[in-house]
Amino acid sequence: MVEDRDSKKSIAQSQDTDRRFTTAKRNSVAWLLAIAAISGIVLAWAWSGSPSNNTLRFESAKTAMQVIAVASLGGLAALATFTFQRSRTREDELRDRRLEQRRRRDENRRDKRDRQDDLLRSLLRDTLTSYNRVKRVRRLVEAETKDKAGGHVTLDVYDKHMTSLNDEQLEFEKFKRLAPFIDDKRLNPSAGRDPSATHGTAPGGVSLKESYERIEKYLNKVIDEYEDNRHVVAAEPAGVPLAKLTKLSAFLQHDSFELGAAMQIDGIIDVLQKAVLQPPALPDPNDDDAPRDPFPELTRVTSDGLVVTFDTARSQEEWEIKLRKLR
C-alpha cells in the first residue's frame, strides 16, 4: 500500500511537471504571437503609405519586419527549448522513479528474507528443543523401569513421563500444522512454477509436514496406549511388566525410535539448516533495463508526452474521447 501511494504521488508529480511546462510553452508562444501580430499591424500600416527612405513609415516597416523575424525565430527556439527541457525532466523523473522502485524492491526482498529466516530459525530451535525433551523422557523412563525382572512400570513413573511426552506430542502436532504455511522457495523451489506443489517440501522430496506428522503419530501411539492402560498400571502397586506396554517398550528400543523419530528429525534439521544458510539470491539485473510503469493498467503516455490516467473499466473508445479533450 505504501508503494502504491508513492507511485501515485510520483505520477501526480510527473503530471504536474508536464502541466507547468505546457502552460509555460503556451504563454511564451502566446506572447510571441502577440508581438508578431502587433508588428504585422505596424508593417501593414507603414507599407500602405509607400514609404520612402529615412521616413517614419519606412523605419517603422523595417523595425516591424525585424521584430517579426526575431519573433518567428524566437518562437521556434522557445519551442525547441521547452521540448528539450521537458524531455530531460521526464528522463530524470523516470530515472529517479526507477531507482526508487529498485530500492523498494531490494528492501522488500531483504525484509521478506529476514522474516523467512526468523521463522525457519524459530522452527529449527523449537524442533530441536522438543526432540531433546522426548529423548530426555525416553532415557528417564528406561532408567526408572529397569530391574532384574526385565523392567516394571509403576503408576508414578507412568504418569510423570507420559504427561511430559504428551506435551511434546502436541508440539510436533503444532509443527505439522504450521509446515504447510511456510511460503519459502528455499524449501520448495518449484512452488512458484507449479501451482500444485506443496509448501514446505524441500529438494529431494523431504516434506516437513510429513516428517513432523510421522513423529507426531509415533508419539501419539505411546500416548494412546497410556490412555488405554493407565487403569491397569494403577491396579498393580508393584508395577506392570514393561513388555505388556508394547508401544512404550518399542519407544525405548533403539531401532524403533530411530525409525519413528530420529531419522525424521535428521531430515528436518538438514532441510532447515540448508535453507537458513543459503545465501540470498542476487536481484536480476534485467529488472532495471527499462523503467516500470507502477500502474500499467491506469496510465498511458501519448506521443507528445502527455500522461493520461483513466479507469480500467472504460473502453478504448472512451479513453480516446478523454484524450482528445485533454489535447
N, C-alpha and C positions, 0 to 999 in steps of 0.2 A: 504493500500500500504506500509506503514512503517513497519507493522508487517510482510508482505511478504518479504520485503528486509532483515529484521533482521533474519527471518527464513532461507532465502537463505544463509546469511552470517554465521549463526550457522552451517548449513550443510557443507559449504565450509571449515569452521574451523575443523569440525569433519573429513572431508576427508583429510585435510592437516595433522592432527594428525595421522591418520591411515597410510598415506604415509610415515611420518617420522619414525613411529615405524617399518613399513615394511622394509624401507631402512636400518635402524639400525640393524634389525634382519638379513637381508641378508648379510650385511657387516660382522657382527660378525660371522655368520656361515661360510662365505667365508674364513675369516682369520683362523678360527679353522680347516677348511678342508685343507687349505694350509699348516698349521703347521703339521697336521696329515699326509698329503701326503709326506712332506719332511722327517718326522720321519719314514714313511714307507720305503722310499728310503734308508735312512740310515740303517734301520733294515735289509733290503734285502741285502745291501752291506756287513754289518757286519756278517750276518748269512751265507752268501755264502762261507766264508772262514773257516767255522768250528772253531770258536774262542775258545781258552782255557781260563781258569780263569786268571784274572789280566792282560789281554792283551787289547790293544786299541779297537780291534773289539768287544771283549766281553763287555767292558764298554759302547761302543757306542750302541750295541744292547740293553743292559739293559736300558740305558737312553732313547733310541727310544721307547721302549715298555712303559716306564713310561709316556713319552710325549703323546703317542697315547691314553693311558688310561685316562690321565688328559684331553686331548682334547675332548675325547668322553663324559666323564662326564661333562666337562665344556660346551660342546655344548648342552647337554640335559638341564643342569641348565640354560644356557642362553635362550634357547627356552622357558622353563617354566617361567623364569623371565619376558621375553618380553610379553608372552601371559598374564601373570597375570597383568603386568603394563598396557597393552593396555585395558584389561578388566576393570580395576579400572578407567582408564582415560575415557573410554566410559561411564561407570556408572556415573562418576562425570559430564560429559558433558550432559548426558541425564537428570540428576537431575537438573542441572543448567538451561537447556532448559525448563524443566517442570515448574520450579519456575518462570522463566521469562514469560512463556506463561500464567501462572496463574496470575502473577502480571498485565500483559497486559489485560487479560480478566476482572479482577477486575476494572482496570482503565476505560476500555471501558464501563463496567456496570455503574460505577459512572458517567462518562461523559454523557452517554445516559439518565440516570435518571435525572441529572441536567438539561439537555436540555428539557426533557419532563416536569419537574416541572416548568421551566421558561415559557414554552408555556402555561401550564394549569393555572398558576398564572396570566399571562398576559390576558388570555381569561376570567378568573374569574373577574379580575379587570375591564376590558373593558365592560364586560356584566353588571356588577353592575352599572358602570358609565352611560351606555346608558339607562338602565332601570330607574335609578333615574331621568334622564333628561326627559324621557317620563312621569314619574309621575309629574314632575315639570310642563310640558306643560299642562297636564290634570288638575292640580289644578288651574293654572293661567287662562285657558280657562273657567273653571267653575266659578271662582271668577269674571271674567270680563264680563261674559254674563248674570249674574243674574240680574233680575229686577222684578218689581211687575207683569209684564205681562207674566211671565213664562220663560223669557230669550230670548234675541236677540243677534245676531252675526253681528257685523259691519265688514266692509272690513279691517280696520286697524288691528283689533284683529285677524281676519281670516288669513290674510297674515302673520302676525308676528308669530303666533304659528304654523301654518301649515308648514311654512318654517323650523322651528325647528324640528317639528315632522318628516318631510321628511328626514332630516339628520339622525335621529335616526333609521328610517325605513331602510335606506341604510346601517347603521351599522349592524343591525340584518341580513340583506341580506348577508353582508360580513361574519358574523359568520356562517351563514347557509352553505356558500360555503367552509368555512375553516374546519368545523367539520369533513367531511369525510376523510380528510387528516391527522387527528390526529392518529398516529400509536402508541397506548399506551394500553398495556394489562390490565392496571387498569381500563380502560374504557370499554374494551371488552376482557375478559379473554378467550373467545372461538375463538378469531381471529386466534391464532396460530394453533388450531386444525381443525377449519372449514374454508376452503378457501372461502366459500360463505358468511361468517359473515361480517357484515358491521362495519367499523371502527367508533368509536365514539358512540357505543351502549353499555351502561353500564348494569351491572347486574340488573335484574328486568324489562328489556325491555325499559328503558328510553333512547331514541335516541336524542342525542344533535342536530343532523341535523333536525329531525322532530320537535323538540321543538322550535328551532330557526325559522324554516320555519312557524310554526303556528303564532308566534309573528309577523314575518315579513308580513305575509298575512293579519293578523288582522289590523296592522297599515296601510298597503297598501290600504285597503278598505276605510279608512278615507281620505287618500291622493287622491285616485281616485275620491271620492265624491267632494273633494276640486277642483280638475281639472274640473269636470263637472259643478260645481255650483258657481264658483267664479264670473262669469259674473252676476249671479242672485243676489248675495250679493252686487256686485258693483253697481247695479241698484237701490238699496234701501239705501239711505243715513242714514236712521234711523236704518237700520239693518234688518236681516231676522230672523223670529222666529226660535229658536233653534230646535223646533220639526220638521221643514221642512228638516233639515240636519240630517237624520236618523242615519247615521254612526257616525257622531260626537256626536250626542245625546247618542247613545249606548256606545261610548267611555267614556263618562262621568258617565255612570251608573256603580254602584259597581259590580253587578253580571256579566255584560258583560265584564268588564275589568278584573275581577277575572278569568273568564274562558279563555279569549283570551290572557292574558299576565301574570298575577300574578302567576297562577298555573304553567305555563310553566317555569317561572323564578325560582320558588321554586324547581322544579325538576332539572333544570340545575345547580343551585347553590349547591344542595345536592350532585349531581354526582361529580362536580369538587372539592368540598371541601373534600369529602371522598377520591378521587383519590390523591390529594396533600398530605393529612395527612396519607395515607397508608405507613407503614414502608417499607423500601427497602427489597427486597427478599434476603435471605441469599444464597450464592453460594452453589451448590450441592457438598458435599464432595466427591462424587463418581467421579466427573470430573477429579480428580487428582490421581486416583488409579493407572493409567498407563500413562506414557508419551505419548503425542500425536505426531504423525509424522506430521509436518506442511505441507508436500507435499506428502500425501499418494499415489497420482497417479504418482508422479515423482521420488520417491526414493524407493530403496529396499536394505535391509541389508542381505547379504548372511550368511551362517552358520559359515564362518571363519571371520566374522566381516567386510567384505568388503562392502562399501557403493557404490551402483550403481545408477547413475542418467540417466534417459532415457526419450525419447519423448513418450508421451501417445499415439501418433498415430501409433507407431511401434507395430508390432505384438509380441507375446510371443517368437516366433522363433528368430526374430531379436534381442530381448533382450538377449536371451540365447547366441547368437553368440557374442554379445558385452561382456557379462560376461566372456565367455571363453577367449576372447582376453585380458581382464583385468587380468585374472589369470595368 
